[in-house]
Amino acid sequence: MKNKINIISLFSGGGFLDLGFMNQGFQVNEAVEFHQPFVDSYNYGLNNYVKKSQKEVYKKRIITHNKIETSLDATNKNTQKKLIDDYRDIAGIIGGPPCQDFSVGGKNAGVEGHRGKLIYTYRDIVNQVNPLFIFFENVAGLYRTKHHQSEFFNLKNELEKKYTLWFDIINALDYGIPQDRPRLALVGFRKDVIQKLIDNGFKYLSEPYEGHLNELVFKWPQRKYAKARQVLWPRKWDFQSEINEDEVKRIPQFYSSLLIKNAFSGLDNSTPNQLECFNPYSKKFSTVAEGDTSRKSFKRLHRYRYSPTVAYGNNEVHLHPTEPRRLSVREALRIQSVPDNYILPKEVSLTDKFKLISNGVPTRKAELIAQEIRRTLENYFSLA
């Protein structure tokens, strides 16, 4: 990764997606975020991570952190004009418009909602900037829910005028991230990029493929834990009860990275953001069983199981497996596979921190997808 690949980021939130791409040698030239607490978090978190990371792309300053100088509204015509003038034909645009209007557990307003309309803001900027590739993520409901599916296909059909697309429901769990988080992911490359690769022998085929996978124009990262939900995971245990060794023994060692107890390993009061959590105020903090995630609120995680989808709305945060409290900010970041060197500033409220974490793309998943996008682009650049 001696050569950086320039991109812009839309609806950047706290920068979890950006961080995954930066780790793979993508330089975020500009990030667009409207909510000021998220801007502050993006700048503080990424700056600290880049300074302390031991990755060569940062140590050799191949990739740097570009501060968001001011909050920007992607729907604003002046913002769009600036992006078009400054970044036309840039290598890539990445982003995940806020998804509450398409979420099964959200407002379900679709494109009639304020946030739902942002998928078309994304489209408009893509069409005008004309990047070599695009990456888009949203809730699975945009594709799976009949009420919203037509909007996704409208978006897809318009993007396909310029881009060859791959889209799928990608679950963070499949990549060893301890969270059951299915999300719609879409990757597209400009048609001239794809045609050049095909003309030079690369295969435009879907997996499975009998040849070498690196011969494919593009492929999704290989799913390592695709059968995780079929494992006989431990059932509900009484809060603070003894470990049920018989149930634990049924978990194959292969799936150890999915256990919450391992995700939380090594945390103590000196770990940044670990002491930040909402104070207990209800008897439920001491009565909900370990692993009882059946209710909408007060879901308690299980030490020997992965987390349900991180969705911390209206101050609702999952409960710690063995302590009568909600999760800390750092524990929630761990579940989103965000490195510990990424630190959220003290000045940002807990409500904004947990909202930011809920909205983010798991960093490890973003990095794996970025790795495959980079492979395609490097093959294309080598033919120039």
Secondary structure, DSSP 8 states (H G I E B T S, - for coil): --S-EEEEEES-TTSHHHHHHHHTTEEEEEEE---HHHHHHHHHHHHHHHHH---HHHHTTSS------S---TTSHHHHHHHHHHHTT-SEEEE----GGG-TTS---GGGSTTTTHHHHHHHHHHHH--SEEEEEEETHHHHSHHHHHHHHHHHHHHTTTEEEEEEEEEGGGGT-SB--EEEEEEEEEHHHHHHHHHTT-B---S--SS-GGGBS------S-TTGGGS-----B-TT----HHHHHTS-GGGGGG-HHHHTTT--TTSTTTT------SGGGGTS-BT---SSS--B--TTS-B------TT---B-SSSSSB--HHHHHHHTT--TT----TTS-HHHHHHHHHHS--HHHHHHHHHHHHHHHHHHHTT-
